[in-house]
Amino acid sequence: MDRSGDQEIVEYKNPWFRVIRKGKFHYVDEPMAHNAAVVFIEFQGQLVLIEQYRVAAGCVLLATPRGYGEGQETSAACAVREAFEETGFRVSERDLKYLGKVRPNSAILTSVVDVYFGVTNENRAERLDTDEVTRVVLCSYDEFERKVTDGYVTDGFTLAGYLFLKLKMRSS
């Protein structure tokens, strides 16, 4: 609950986010993030990941598919769509398991993003999003964890989501 009484002033906005000043603080509001999703996909016992160039990071990152929801789309529907667009793998919405929510940077972002896990047995189709994704990578859980400990995986959504996944797997 905000008790500051400070007025919110929009300093900058575009279709994806707004930079807001409130008193001496600035933060980024992502209105489209209310139905955004991160999705872990498993195919034949391996995780399906993507390599993607991220301008802000200045490098290619190994990560899970993710994206903003479109219109009134639910976060689960977003997870299904993003999985297919970015990897070519189809995951059924009814087979998705909800893992939790991630606040990627609670100091400056208002975003809260849902994390899902789904298993697919369908062979990969041609992915649609060839502009954003450099390549699709399949790796075992052990191989992925080595990439994490070696410092190769640094994407916050991917790291936080994987923790949810491991904890849910352990408790079931």
Secondary structure, 3 states (H helix, E strand, C coil): CCCCCCCEEEEEECCCCEEEEECCEEEEECHHHHHCEEEEEEECCEEEEEEEEECCCCEEEEECCEECCCCCCCHHHHHHHHHHHHHCCCCCHHHCEEEEEECCCCCCECCCEEEEEEEECCCCCCCCCCCCEEEEEEECHHHHHHHHHCCCCCCHHHHHHHHHHHHHHHHC
